[in-house]
Each structure stands twice: as C-alpha cells, then as structure tokens.
C-alpha cells in the first residue's frame, strides 16, 4: 500500500477515514479528471445514468454537488489539496448544516475531502451504495489534476 492518502470526512455523521491513492484506479482518475474539466467549463456532466455533477473551483479547491434526477441534490463534496485551499474552505463547510450534523472542529491536514449530505439521499437510498466511493475518487482526480 502506498503512503499517499487524503482524509475523507462526512461532516453530517462525523465519520472519517484515510483514503489511500492506491484504492482508486488510474483509469477512474483519468475519467473523472475529464468530467471535472467539462463541469468547470459549464457542460452537463452525467456521472451515472440519472445523476449529474455540478460545481466550481476557486483558490485551488473544488466544490462539487452530486444531484439525482429524481431526488435532487444528494451531497456536496469539497476537496482541499493544500493548506492554501484548506483554511477558507473548511471555514465555509464548518458552518452549521441546516439539518444539524456533528460539531466540526479544526480542519485536518490537507489533502482532504469533506462531504455534506442532503435530504435527497434519503429519497434515493441506492445512491448511498456508490456515493462514498465516488467522493474519494473525485477527490483524487482533483488532487492529481492540481499537481
């Protein structure tokens, strides 16, 4: 196993883990880097049938939302590859979520990926089976694209 990892955090539940780079195939990273480029160019990006990705990038950070055609927004994924992008993004994310969530402390050492879940996920429970994997794959694609 490689030593390269990012922190993958779900802010609403308090769950966090190290996500190692070798858990994500190079082919997936390449595909997602292309989808990120298309998303940032304002093109529609369908990540799976019935699911789309929207988002922005600023200051080296990525902020992307996964949406379901039937249930609406499912999650927002924030990726901070460096300390420069980490502080401001963490401050924005650590504001209390409308539906509650856990107390959010200090930002972890970058790189990290932090996720906010939305009520739409409860209306589309099948998405929960793949969404976590997608989040970390998206994060690695962004981090490697910034390098």
Order of alpha helices (4+ residues) and beta strands (2+ residues): beta-beta-alpha-beta-beta-beta-beta-alpha-beta-alpha-alpha
